[in-house]
């Protein structure tokens, strides 16, 4: 039986998109799924490139159909995986001004029985500010805002026993406003009641982390080429891992905290010695590291960066 590759490619593609349209119109999945579909546009070249080769090779029906089924099966699996990794809005109120900039207000109460939270923030190029909610007795787990003319903010909250996992991720609109400068600003304020781990991933950004009143045991920061200011508190010891390109990193250290820095950075400038740290093999340590109640253990992997310790 003869197969017409280009007709088969168009048929499978229409069928694939029709299934997604059926799922969204039936409210089985959110319309936000289409934000993931468009990311697979390079696969169209693969599909029609394969159709072209099949036509030249005069591929039989029994070989051609399994090839198309395999390709679209891979697309479906990839789309499902992408969708599983996307983040769903919990409480989001957005207003758009005359310049096409959308401001989203977000907040969520502390789920019942939750004592710990793992926070992950993924942002493209932009500004990030993280701090604590002023009221230490507030029942709000987090509140904040996102301002952008290019990115939408998505969230996902999961709970496991006494631990919550909250993820914030920005994804681009389907249509980018090329005529205007991209704006992407995220501000988050967290409850002082919970114990946290915090992971921040961003491109070229200005990042301001006010951790003085938050109990954070672990901080992971993948910052690209960014300006990062981190203010540590005295509530708990913390392990910090920073991966960045050519960045400016400022760490504000509480008076009596012990500091240890392991640096794998190349071509960096720092004030570790001026701050009173002592170099021991591959690390720098404060004189009170062994006896300090609160310890800040920092691992640095960066390019040509400037690193400052401040009081």
Secondary structure, DSSP 8 states (H G I E B T S, - for coil): -B--HHHHHHHHHHHHHHHHHHHHHTTSS-TTHHHHHGGGTHHHHHHHHHHHHHHHHT-BHHHHHHHHHHHHHHHHHHHHHHHHTS---SSEEEEE-TTS-EEEEEEEE--TT--EEEEEEEE-SEEEEEEE-S-TT--EEEEEEEEESSEEEEEEEEEETTEEEEEEEEEE-SS--TTS---EEEEEEE-SSSEEEEEEEESSEEEEEE-TTSEEEEEEEEEES-EEEEE--SSS-EEEEEEESS-EEEEE--TT-EEEEEE--SS-EE-TTTTT-EEETTEEE-TTTTT-SSEEEEEEEESS-EEEEE-
